[in-house]
Amino acid sequence: MARDMTKGNITGHLIAYAVPLVFGNLFQQLYHTVDSVVVGQFYGKEALAAVGAAGPIMNILTFLIVGLSLGASILMASYFGAKDYQNLKDEFATSVLSGLLLTIVLSGISLAGSRLFIRLTQTPEEISSQASLYLQIISLGLIFTFFYNIFSAALRAIGDSRAPLYVLILTTVVNVFLDVFLVGICRLGVSGAAIATIISQAVSALALFVYIWAKVPLLRLGIRDLKLKTSMLKKTIDFSSISAVQQTILYVGRLLVQSGVNALGVDAVAAFNAVSIIDSYVLAPGDSLAASITTFSAQNLGAKEYERIPKGLRKMLVIAEIYIILTAVVVLFCRHPLLGIFLKPNETEALRQGMSYLVPMAGFYFISGITNTFQGYYRGIGHLMITLFATLVQIPIRVVISYALFGRLGIQAVAIGTTIGWACMVVFELLMYRRYGRVEALRKNDR
């Protein structure tokens, strides 16, 4: 159901829009967690490490697609706020066609270069073939990942965050069933987990297509609607390329960190994969909260309701911090049983390394709530270069500090590097708010 956030209670809009996104993100994390849990429990730490080693490369590919979808969503939300429904549909069609081409290219590159990519990340030799196979199979399903993301982006732009949630619940159930069947019963190992993922992605893309066609005529694209508008394409590229570059830089940074972890051995890789998944349950819903302020800001900017935008930012900062702090407490006090979901009791060294990471990390999760909210805000008002520069501030700091401390602290170095990077990012975003975030600046920049 579409939601017009240009009038009415701000907090109510933000929460009503964000809650389905947060639950959807949690289900999406569960979707990916199942792969690691099933292969880890049935095949041990080597298989878990293989999935973890392929993860950062897979994420770079995925988030290039997400970046395009995010940029298109901002433009569509602005058109929706301005009640310009024809341009909204044209933007959707342009994004579908241009994104499809990008996805085909990315799939080909990933298939051809999977072994090289795995080798470049210093993946231990004993798990490199499994990691490469997992990545190759996932690459075949990127087209389904694209369609799911672009359909979700279009629905979020018009304020509908519930339909993607329902679809994620459905496909998570499908993924769990397929993982257990293909990995546990058919004994297909990491390839079974990858096949389960792409089948589930195909189901999610098809389900959203059917929903849009049946229930959302505003976004229904017929054959005649499928055309690239040059003016739209340029603007889409301007927005989406910045988002895609930002997401790529973020995951290249994570890939470099993963490469450093890989050099520490299989125990470190398995532990880092486990703690990264735990991190995602705390941090990824923060991305959903950021998406809420993005859509809210873009719709109100399109409607020229400038006064509402900073108010929405302040309210979302409070909401984000409440969520982050509560989940951080859970991680801090339940870290051992959480790690036990992924690692067996006799894998003591991997468990020890995971514990050493989670203690400092849980204490500083709250910084991510601030920086994610500001990232969402700047996207919504069209200042994507600020989000890009903020990432450029953070990532080199994270990588350099992690590598400097790996020798002494193991994977705990990543927690320290990440925290310092976040802190520097927040300082930069606050400085930019003085220049671009106030009502007068919003009104001036939108002329």
C-alpha positions as CSV (number, residue, x, y, z in Angstrom):
1,M,0.0,0.0,0.0
2,A,1.4,3.4,-1.0
3,R,2.2,5.9,1.8
4,D,2.3,9.7,1.3
5,M,4.7,11.0,3.9
6,T,4.4,14.7,2.9
7,K,1.6,15.3,5.5
8,G,0.5,13.9,8.8
9,N,2.4,12.7,11.9
10,I,6.2,12.4,11.2
11,T,7.0,9.9,13.8
12,G,4.0,7.7,12.8
13,H,5.1,7.7,9.2
14,L,8.7,6.9,10.0
15,I,7.9,4.0,12.3
16,A,5.0,2.6,10.2
17,Y,7.3,2.6,7.1
18,A,10.5,1.4,9.0
19,V,9.0,-1.5,11.0
20,P,8.3,-3.7,7.9
21,L,11.7,-2.7,6.5
22,V,13.5,-3.7,9.8
23,F,11.6,-7.0,10.0
24,G,12.3,-7.6,6.3
25,N,16.0,-6.9,6.8
26,L,16.1,-9.4,9.7
27,F,14.5,-12.0,7.5
28,Q,17.0,-11.2,4.8
29,Q,19.8,-11.7,7.3
30,L,18.1,-15.0,8.4
31,Y,18.0,-15.9,4.7
32,H,21.8,-15.6,4.4
33,T,22.4,-17.0,7.9
34,V,20.8,-20.3,7.1
35,D,23.4,-21.0,4.5
36,S,26.2,-20.6,7.0
37,V,24.4,-22.4,9.8
38,V,23.5,-25.4,7.7
39,V,26.9,-25.9,6.0
40,G,28.7,-25.2,9.3
41,Q,26.7,-27.8,11.2
42,F,26.7,-30.5,8.5
43,Y,30.2,-29.9,7.1
44,G,32.2,-28.1,9.8
45,K,34.3,-25.0,10.0
46,E,35.9,-25.5,6.5
47,A,32.6,-25.2,4.7
48,L,31.6,-22.3,6.9
49,A,34.9,-20.5,6.1
50,A,34.4,-21.1,2.4
51,V,31.0,-19.4,2.4
52,G,32.5,-16.6,4.5
53,A,35.4,-16.2,2.1
54,A,33.1,-15.9,-0.9
55,G,30.8,-13.5,0.9
56,P,32.6,-10.1,0.4
57,I,33.0,-10.7,-3.3
58,M,29.4,-11.7,-3.6
59,N,28.5,-8.6,-1.7
60,I,30.4,-6.3,-4.0
61,L,28.4,-7.7,-6.9
62,T,25.1,-7.5,-5.0
63,F,25.6,-4.0,-3.8
64,L,26.5,-2.6,-7.3
65,I,22.9,-3.7,-8.1
66,V,21.6,-2.3,-4.8
67,G,23.4,1.0,-5.5
68,L,21.6,1.3,-8.8
69,S,18.2,0.4,-7.2
70,L,18.9,2.9,-4.3
71,G,19.6,5.8,-6.7
72,A,16.5,5.0,-8.7
73,S,14.4,4.8,-5.6
74,I,15.4,8.3,-4.5
75,L,14.3,9.7,-7.9
76,M,11.0,7.7,-7.9
77,A,10.2,8.9,-4.3
78,S,10.8,12.5,-5.3
79,Y,8.4,12.1,-8.3
80,F,5.8,10.4,-6.1
81,G,6.0,13.2,-3.5
82,A,5.5,15.8,-6.3
83,K,2.6,13.7,-7.7
84,D,4.4,13.4,-11.0
85,Y,3.2,9.8,-11.8
86,Q,4.2,9.7,-15.4
87,N,7.9,10.5,-14.7
88,L,7.7,8.0,-11.8
89,K,6.7,5.2,-14.3
90,D,9.3,6.4,-16.8
91,E,12.0,6.3,-14.2
92,F,11.0,2.8,-13.2
93,A,11.2,1.6,-16.8
94,T,14.6,3.2,-17.4
95,S,16.0,1.7,-14.2
96,V,14.7,-1.8,-15.1
97,L,16.3,-1.8,-18.5
98,S,19.6,-0.2,-17.6
99,G,20.0,-2.3,-14.5
100,L,19.3,-5.5,-16.4
101,L,22.2,-4.7,-18.7
102,L,24.5,-4.0,-15.8
103,T,23.5,-7.3,-14.1
104,I,24.3,-9.4,-17.2
105,V,27.7,-7.8,-17.4
106,L,28.4,-8.4,-13.7
107,S,27.3,-12.0,-13.9
108,G,29.7,-12.7,-16.8
109,I,32.6,-11.0,-15.0
110,S,32.0,-13.0,-11.8
111,L,31.7,-16.3,-13.6
112,A,34.9,-15.8,-15.6
113,G,36.9,-14.4,-12.7
114,S,35.7,-16.3,-9.6
115,R,38.8,-18.4,-9.1
116,L,41.0,-15.3,-9.6
117,F,39.0,-13.3,-7.1
118,I,39.1,-16.0,-4.5
119,R,42.9,-16.4,-5.0
120,L,43.4,-12.6,-4.7
121,T,41.8,-12.5,-1.2
122,Q,44.4,-14.9,0.2
123,T,41.7,-17.5,0.9
124,P,43.3,-20.6,2.5
125,E,44.1,-23.3,-0.2
126,E,42.0,-26.0,1.6
127,I,38.8,-24.0,1.1
128,S,39.5,-22.0,-2.1
129,S,37.8,-24.5,-4.5
130,Q,34.6,-24.6,-2.3
131,A,34.5,-20.8,-2.1
132,S,35.0,-20.5,-5.9
133,L,32.2,-22.9,-6.6
134,Y,29.8,-21.1,-4.2
135,L,30.6,-17.8,-5.9
136,Q,30.1,-19.2,-9.4
137,I,26.7,-20.6,-8.7
138,I,25.6,-17.4,-6.9
139,S,26.7,-15.4,-10.0
140,L,24.2,-17.3,-12.1
141,G,21.3,-16.0,-9.9
142,L,22.3,-12.3,-9.9
143,I,19.5,-11.5,-12.4
144,F,16.9,-12.6,-9.8
145,T,18.7,-10.5,-7.2
146,F,18.4,-7.5,-9.5
147,F,14.7,-7.9,-10.2
148,Y,13.9,-8.3,-6.5
149,N,15.9,-5.2,-5.6
150,I,14.5,-3.0,-8.3
151,F,10.9,-4.0,-7.6
152,S,11.5,-3.5,-3.9
153,A,13.0,-0.1,-4.6
154,A,10.0,1.0,-6.6
155,L,7.6,-0.1,-4.0
156,R,9.6,1.6,-1.2
157,A,9.6,4.8,-3.2
158,I,5.8,5.0,-3.1
159,G,5.8,4.2,0.6
160,D,5.0,0.5,0.4
161,S,7.4,-1.3,2.7
162,R,5.0,-4.2,3.6
163,A,4.9,-6.2,0.3
164,P,8.7,-6.7,0.2
165,L,8.5,-8.0,3.8
166,Y,5.8,-10.5,3.0
167,V,7.8,-11.8,0.1
168,L,11.0,-12.1,2.2
169,I,9.1,-14.1,4.8
170,L,7.9,-16.4,2.0
171,T,11.4,-16.8,0.4
172,T,13.1,-17.3,3.8
173,V,10.9,-20.3,4.4
174,V,11.7,-21.6,0.9
175,N,15.4,-21.0,1.5
176,V,15.4,-22.8,4.9
177,F,13.6,-25.8,3.4
178,L,15.9,-26.0,0.3
179,D,19.1,-25.6,2.4
180,V,18.2,-28.5,4.7
181,F,17.1,-30.6,1.7
182,L,20.0,-29.8,-0.6
183,V,22.8,-29.6,1.9
184,G,21.6,-31.9,4.7
185,I,19.7,-34.6,2.8
186,C,21.2,-34.5,-0.7
187,R,24.7,-33.8,0.6
188,L,25.5,-31.2,-2.0
189,G,27.7,-29.1,0.4
190,V,28.3,-25.4,-0.3
191,S,26.9,-25.8,-3.9
192,G,23.6,-26.9,-2.4
193,A,23.5,-23.7,-0.2
194,A,24.2,-21.6,-3.3
195,I,21.5,-23.4,-5.4
196,A,19.0,-22.8,-2.6
197,T,19.8,-19.1,-2.5
198,I,19.3,-18.5,-6.2
199,I,16.0,-20.5,-6.3
200,S,14.8,-18.5,-3.4
201,Q,15.8,-15.2,-5.1
202,A,13.9,-16.3,-8.2
203,V,10.8,-16.9,-6.1
204,S,11.1,-13.5,-4.5
205,A,11.5,-11.7,-7.8
206,L,8.5,-13.5,-9.3
207,A,6.3,-12.8,-6.3
208,L,7.0,-9.1,-6.4
209,F,6.4,-8.9,-10.1
210,V,3.0,-10.6,-9.7
211,Y,2.1,-8.3,-6.8
212,I,3.0,-5.1,-8.7
213,W,1.1,-6.3,-11.8
214,A,-2.0,-7.2,-9.8
215,K,-2.1,-4.5,-7.1
216,V,0.0,-1.5,-8.1
217,P,-1.1,0.0,-11.4
218,L,1.1,3.0,-10.8
219,L,4.1,0.8,-11.4
220,R,2.7,-1.6,-13.9
221,L,4.9,-1.7,-17.0
222,G,3.5,-2.9,-20.3
223,I,5.6,-3.5,-23.4
224,R,5.1,0.1,-24.6
225,D,6.3,1.5,-21.2
226,L,9.6,-0.4,-21.5
227,K,11.8,2.3,-23.0
228,L,15.0,4.1,-22.1
229,K,14.5,7.9,-21.8
230,T,17.8,9.6,-22.4
231,S,17.1,12.4,-19.9
232,M,16.0,9.9,-17.3
233,L,19.0,7.6,-17.9
234,K,21.4,10.4,-17.3
235,K,19.9,11.4,-14.0
236,T,19.6,7.7,-13.0
237,I,23.2,7.2,-13.8
238,D,24.2,10.3,-11.8
239,F,22.3,9.1,-8.7
240,S,22.9,5.4,-9.1
241,S,26.6,5.5,-10.0
242,I,27.4,7.5,-6.8
243,S,25.4,5.0,-4.7
244,A,27.0,2.0,-6.6
245,V,30.5,3.5,-6.2
246,Q,29.9,4.1,-2.5
247,Q,28.6,0.6,-1.9
248,T,31.5,-0.9,-3.9
249,I,34.0,1.1,-1.9
250,L,32.4,-0.1,1.3
251,Y,32.6,-3.7,0.2
252,V,36.0,-3.4,-1.3
253,G,37.1,-2.3,2.1
254,R,35.4,-5.3,3.6
255,L,37.1,-7.5,1.0
256,L,40.5,-6.1,2.0
257,V,39.7,-6.8,5.6
258,Q,38.5,-10.3,4.7
259,S,41.8,-10.8,2.9
260,G,43.7,-9.9,6.0
261,V,41.5,-12.2,8.1
262,N,42.0,-15.1,5.5
263,A,45.7,-14.9,6.1
264,L,45.2,-15.7,9.8
265,G,43.9,-19.2,9.0
266,V,40.7,-21.2,8.9
267,D,39.8,-20.7,12.6
268,A,39.9,-16.9,12.1
269,V,37.9,-17.1,8.8
270,A,35.2,-19.2,10.4
271,A,35.1,-17.0,13.5
272,F,34.9,-13.8,11.4
273,N,32.1,-15.2,9.2
274,A,30.2,-16.0,12.4
275,V,30.7,-12.6,14.0
276,S,30.0,-10.8,10.7
277,I,26.6,-12.5,10.6
278,I,25.9,-11.5,14.2
279,D,27.0,-7.9,13.3
280,S,24.5,-7.9,10.4
281,Y,21.6,-8.6,12.8
282,V,22.5,-5.4,14.7
283,L,23.6,-3.2,11.8
284,A,21.6,-4.2,8.8
285,P,18.2,-3.1,10.3
286,G,19.9,0.3,10.8
287,D,20.1,0.4,7.0
288,S,16.4,-0.1,6.9
289,L,15.8,2.8,9.3
290,A,18.1,4.9,7.1
291,A,16.0,3.9,4.1
292,S,12.9,5.2,6.0
293,I,14.4,8.7,6.4
294,T,15.6,8.5,2.7
295,T,12.1,8.0,1.4
296,F,10.6,10.5,3.9
297,S,13.2,13.2,2.9
298,A,12.9,12.5,-0.9
299,Q,9.1,12.6,-0.8
300,N,9.0,15.9,1.2
301,L,11.7,17.4,-1.0
302,G,9.6,16.7,-4.0
303,A,6.5,18.2,-2.4
304,K,8.6,21.2,-1.2
305,E,7.8,20.5,2.5
306,Y,11.2,21.6,3.6
307,E,10.3,22.1,7.3
308,R,9.4,18.5,7.8
309,I,12.8,17.1,6.6
310,P,15.1,18.0,9.5
311,K,12.3,17.1,12.0
312,G,12.2,13.7,10.5
313,L,16.0,13.4,10.8
314,R,15.9,14.2,14.5
315,K,13.1,11.7,15.2
316,M,14.9,9.0,13.3
317,L,18.1,9.5,15.2
318,V,16.2,8.7,18.4
319,I,14.5,5.7,16.9
320,A,17.7,4.3,15.5
321,E,19.7,4.6,18.8
322,I,17.0,2.9,20.8
323,Y,17.1,-0.1,18.5
324,I,20.9,-0.2,18.3
325,I,21.5,0.0,22.0
326,L,18.9,-2.7,22.9
327,T,20.3,-5.1,20.3
328,A,23.9,-4.4,21.4
329,V,23.0,-5.4,25.0
330,V,21.6,-8.7,23.7
331,V,24.8,-9.4,21.7
332,L,27.1,-8.5,24.7
333,F,25.4,-10.8,27.2
334,C,24.5,-13.6,24.7
335,R,27.7,-13.7,22.7
336,H,28.6,-17.3,23.5
337,P,25.3,-19.0,22.6
338,L,25.1,-16.8,19.5
339,L,28.5,-18.0,18.3
340,G,27.4,-21.5,19.2
341,I,24.8,-21.3,16.4
342,F,27.6,-21.3,13.8
343,L,30.5,-23.1,15.5
344,K,30.6,-26.5,17.2
345,P,31.6,-26.7,20.9
346,N,34.9,-28.4,20.1
347,E,36.0,-25.6,17.7
348,T,37.5,-23.8,20.7
349,E,40.0,-21.5,19.0
350,A,37.4,-20.2,16.5
351,L,35.0,-19.6,19.5
352,R,37.7,-17.7,21.4
353,Q,38.5,-15.4,18.5
354,G,34.8,-14.7,18.0
355,M,34.4,-13.8,21.6
356,S,37.4,-11.4,21.4
357,Y,35.7,-9.6,18.6
358,L,32.2,-9.2,19.9
359,V,33.1,-7.7,23.3
360,P,34.6,-4.4,22.0
361,M,32.2,-4.3,19.0
362,A,29.1,-4.4,21.1
363,G,30.2,-1.4,23.1
364,F,30.4,0.8,20.0
365,Y,27.5,-0.3,17.8
366,F,25.7,2.9,18.8
367,I,28.0,5.0,16.6
368,S,26.6,3.1,13.5
369,G,23.1,4.3,14.4
370,I,24.2,7.9,14.0
371,T,26.1,7.5,10.8
372,N,23.5,5.3,9.1
373,T,20.7,7.8,9.8
374,F,22.7,10.7,8.4
375,Q,23.6,8.6,5.4
376,G,19.9,8.0,4.7
377,Y,19.1,11.7,5.2
378,Y,21.7,12.9,2.8
379,R,20.6,10.4,0.2
380,G,17.0,11.6,0.5
381,I,17.9,15.3,-0.1
382,G,20.0,14.4,-3.1
383,H,23.5,15.0,-1.6
384,L,24.9,11.6,-2.5
385,M,28.4,12.9,-2.8
386,I,28.4,13.5,1.0
387,T,27.5,9.9,1.6
388,L,30.3,8.9,-0.8
389,F,32.9,11.1,0.8
390,A,31.8,9.9,4.3
391,T,32.5,6.3,3.1
392,L,35.8,7.4,1.7
393,V,36.7,8.8,5.1
394,Q,35.8,5.6,6.9
395,I,37.0,2.8,4.8
396,P,40.8,3.6,4.6
397,I,40.8,4.1,8.3
398,R,39.1,0.8,9.0
399,V,41.5,-1.1,6.6
400,V,44.7,0.5,7.8
401,I,44.0,0.1,11.5
402,S,42.9,-3.5,11.0
403,Y,46.0,-4.4,9.2
404,A,48.2,-2.6,11.7
405,L,46.7,-4.6,14.6
406,F,46.1,-8.0,13.0
407,G,49.4,-9.4,14.2
408,R,48.7,-8.6,17.8
409,L,45.0,-8.8,18.1
410,G,43.7,-11.1,15.4
411,I,40.2,-10.4,14.2
412,Q,39.6,-8.1,17.2
413,A,41.6,-5.6,15.1
414,V,38.6,-5.3,12.8
415,A,36.3,-4.3,15.6
416,I,38.7,-1.5,16.6
417,G,39.3,-0.3,13.1
418,T,35.6,-0.3,12.3
419,T,34.8,1.7,15.4
420,I,37.4,4.4,14.7
421,G,36.3,4.6,11.1
422,W,32.6,5.1,12.2
423,A,33.6,7.9,14.6
424,C,35.5,9.8,11.9
425,M,32.5,9.3,9.6
426,V,30.1,10.9,12.1
427,V,32.4,13.9,12.6
428,F,32.4,14.5,8.8
429,E,28.6,14.1,8.5
430,L,27.9,16.5,11.4
431,L,30.2,19.1,9.7
432,M,28.3,18.7,6.5
433,Y,24.9,19.2,8.2
434,R,25.9,22.7,9.2
435,R,26.2,23.5,5.5
436,Y,23.6,21.4,3.7
437,G,21.1,20.1,6.3
438,R,19.2,23.1,7.5
439,V,15.9,24.2,6.2
440,E,17.3,27.3,4.5
441,A,19.9,25.2,2.7
442,L,17.3,22.7,1.6
443,R,15.1,25.4,0.2
444,K,18.0,27.1,-1.6
445,N,19.4,23.9,-3.1
446,D,16.0,22.7,-4.4
447,R,15.5,25.8,-6.6
